[in-house]
Amino acid sequence: MNEFIAGMVEKAKVSPQRVCFPESFSVDILKTAAEVIRTKIGTPVLIGSKEEVEKLAAENGVSTEGFEYFNPKDEAFIDAYVEDYIAKNEGKRKKPTLKRLTSDPVRCGMFLLKVGDVDCVAAGKEYSTGDVITEAMQGVGLQAGVQAASSLGIADIPGFDGPQGQMLGIADCAVTAQPDADALAGIAISSADTVRDLLGWEPRVALLAFSTLGSAKHETVDVVINAVQKVHELRPDIKCDGEFQLDSAIIPAVAQHKVKRESEVAGKANVLIFPNLHAGNIGVKLIQIFGHANAYGPVLQGFAKPVCDFSRSAPVDEMLGNVAMLVIRAAAAKKQG
């Protein structure tokens, strides 16, 4: 376990949460759930049959001590759950609808998150990112002021000396291909909230382009300019500025030369928002390949409640780090009400 992940685990221990794992048929998921218990960062809630999960775990030497279960295939269990839910919610949902909502494991996890029976959902080891996002969109929806789901990576860049040392938040590098101004503003808002909740930073968010404050004209630059204005309108509490070229955003001397007005962000940004997924994907790979950076995440963001999406090739320690970050965000969401 590297230093960053270990730090996230220690922070997550402060306020353990109920973590739903829909993909209980995956051995790596069971191993990650066992690590959640071992590190004391939460209580795993497995979607599936307790007998089947414990059989698979025993075959692979995984301890299930401390696991909880929600079995949508157990009709008696579901009937009792549905009746209890309808009673608590004054019949707002009918029984067939609730049974449909619990029929797919990931859909079931999102439903449990929506109604507050779990605090967060960790999926994506067996399901695609698209599947996880679709179910999250339908199950929990987006947070206020956000028009699209996105992802944020935490880059640790050797030799970089910024406000957070070698660290930068970068978004969106994995989800929204060509955001319009509304979607780009939402990505900026989500990213600011994520770094504040996860890392305790005071976010300074720079929206990037090939222009700095009108040095070039193009309709795609206008999208970035409009997005900055929308962030100011929706969330005046967030320090957000642009459009900036990369050097204007993170190098104080360049910002002093290129940015001729007061800015709380220019030259000292700690969160970078790429204008589209082309730039984001290329950017993160450039700093990884040539800058030898580690990139943690990506953290799936923008939803009304915390959800994470594992890379299907992720090892267990990386998955544990993702869950730790998820737990931290879930704890922060509770504090904010």
NORMO-V639798 format. One record per residue. N is the residue number from 1. RES is the residue in three letters. SS is DSSP state (H for helix, E for strand, C for the rest). NEAR is the number of other C-alpha atoms within 10 Angstrom. Layout:
n: {N N}
res: {RES RES}
ss: {SS SS}
near: {NEAR NEAR}
//
This chain:
n: {1 2 3 4 5 6 7 8 9 10 11 12 13 14 15 16 17 18 19 20 21 22 23 24 25 26 27 28 29 30 31 32 33 34 35 36 37 38 39 40 41 42 43 44 45 46 47 48 49 50 51 52 53 54 55 56 57 58 59 60 61 62 63 64 65 66 67 68 69 70 71 72 73 74 75 76 77 78 79 80 81 82 83 84 85 86 87 88 89 90 91 92 93 94 95 96 97 98 99 100 101 102 103 104 105 106 107 108 109 110 111 112 113 114 115 116 117 118 119 120 121 122 123 124 125 126 127 128 129 130 131 132 133 134 135 136 137 138 139 140 141 142 143 144 145 146 147 148 149 150 151 152 153 154 155 156 157 158 159 160 161 162 163 164 165 166 167 168 169 170 171 172 173 174 175 176 177 178 179 180 181 182 183 184 185 186 187 188 189 190 191 192 193 194 195 196 197 198 199 200 201 202 203 204 205 206 207 208 209 210 211 212 213 214 215 216 217 218 219 220 221 222 223 224 225 226 227 228 229 230 231 232 233 234 235 236 237 238 239 240 241 242 243 244 245 246 247 248 249 250 251 252 253 254 255 256 257 258 259 260 261 262 263 264 265 266 267 268 269 270 271 272 273 274 275 276 277 278 279 280 281 282 283 284 285 286 287 288 289 290 291 292 293 294 295 296 297 298 299 300 301 302 303 304 305 306 307 308 309 310 311 312 313 314 315 316 317 318 319 320 321 322 323 324 325 326 327 328 329 330 331 332 333 334 335 336 337}
res: {MET ASN GLU PHE ILE ALA GLY MET VAL GLU LYS ALA LYS VAL SER PRO GLN ARG VAL CYS PHE PRO GLU SER PHE SER VAL ASP ILE LEU LYS THR ALA ALA GLU VAL ILE ARG THR LYS ILE GLY THR PRO VAL LEU ILE GLY SER LYS GLU GLU VAL GLU LYS LEU ALA ALA GLU ASN GLY VAL SER THR GLU GLY PHE GLU TYR PHE ASN PRO LYS ASP GLU ALA PHE ILE ASP ALA TYR VAL GLU ASP TYR ILE ALA LYS ASN GLU GLY LYS ARG LYS LYS PRO THR LEU LYS ARG LEU THR SER ASP PRO VAL ARG CYS GLY MET PHE LEU LEU LYS VAL GLY ASP VAL ASP CYS VAL ALA ALA GLY LYS GLU TYR SER THR GLY ASP VAL ILE THR GLU ALA MET GLN GLY VAL GLY LEU GLN ALA GLY VAL GLN ALA ALA SER SER LEU GLY ILE ALA ASP ILE PRO GLY PHE ASP GLY PRO GLN GLY GLN MET LEU GLY ILE ALA ASP CYS ALA VAL THR ALA GLN PRO ASP ALA ASP ALA LEU ALA GLY ILE ALA ILE SER SER ALA ASP THR VAL ARG ASP LEU LEU GLY TRP GLU PRO ARG VAL ALA LEU LEU ALA PHE SER THR LEU GLY SER ALA LYS HIS GLU THR VAL ASP VAL VAL ILE ASN ALA VAL GLN LYS VAL HIS GLU LEU ARG PRO ASP ILE LYS CYS ASP GLY GLU PHE GLN LEU ASP SER ALA ILE ILE PRO ALA VAL ALA GLN HIS LYS VAL LYS ARG GLU SER GLU VAL ALA GLY LYS ALA ASN VAL LEU ILE PHE PRO ASN LEU HIS ALA GLY ASN ILE GLY VAL LYS LEU ILE GLN ILE PHE GLY HIS ALA ASN ALA TYR GLY PRO VAL LEU GLN GLY PHE ALA LYS PRO VAL CYS ASP PHE SER ARG SER ALA PRO VAL ASP GLU MET LEU GLY ASN VAL ALA MET LEU VAL ILE ARG ALA ALA ALA ALA LYS LYS GLN GLY}
ss: {C C H H H H H H H H H H H H H C E E E E E C C C C C H H H H H H H H H H H H H C C E E E E E E C C H H H H H H H H H H C C C C C C C C E E E C C C C H H H H H H H H H H H H H H C C C C C C H H H H H H H C C C H H H H H H H H H H H C C C C E E E E C C C C C H H H H H H H H H H H C C E C C C C C C C E E E E E E E C C C C C E C C E C E E E E E C C C C C C C C C H H H H H H H H H H H H H H H H H H H C C C C E E E E E C C C C C C C C C C H H H H H H H H H H H H H H H H C C C C E E E E E E C H H H H H C H H H H H H H C C C C C C C C C C C C E E E C C C H H H H H H H H H H H H H C C C C E E E E E E E E C E C C C E E E C C C C C C H H H H H H H H H H H H H H H H H H H H H C}
near: {12 9 8 13 20 15 15 22 24 15 18 26 17 14 15 21 24 20 30 31 27 28 22 26 18 16 18 20 25 26 20 23 30 22 21 25 18 13 15 17 26 25 20 26 23 25 25 21 17 17 9 12 21 18 14 17 21 12 10 13 11 19 17 19 11 14 18 16 17 22 18 22 15 11 11 11 12 18 15 10 16 20 15 13 18 15 12 10 10 9 13 10 13 12 16 9 10 19 18 12 19 21 13 16 21 27 21 24 31 31 22 21 23 18 12 12 14 20 26 27 29 26 28 22 21 18 16 15 19 12 16 22 23 15 18 27 17 12 23 19 20 19 17 13 18 23 19 23 23 28 23 29 23 21 20 22 19 14 11 15 13 17 16 16 13 15 20 22 25 25 32 33 24 19 23 20 16 12 23 19 22 20 20 31 32 29 31 30 26 26 29 24 21 25 22 15 18 21 18 10 16 17 22 22 28 31 28 25 24 17 18 21 20 14 11 10 11 10 8 14 22 15 19 28 22 18 28 23 18 20 24 17 11 15 15 11 9 17 18 28 25 28 28 29 21 23 16 27 28 25 16 18 12 16 23 15 9 18 18 9 9 8 15 13 24 31 24 20 27 25 29 25 26 25 26 22 18 15 18 22 17 12 15 20 16 13 17 16 10 8 15 14 21 18 20 17 20 23 26 27 30 28 22 17 23 27 29 26 27 26 19 14 10 14 14 18 16 19 28 27 24 25 32 29 25 27 33 26 27 27 20 18 15 10 8 7 5}
//
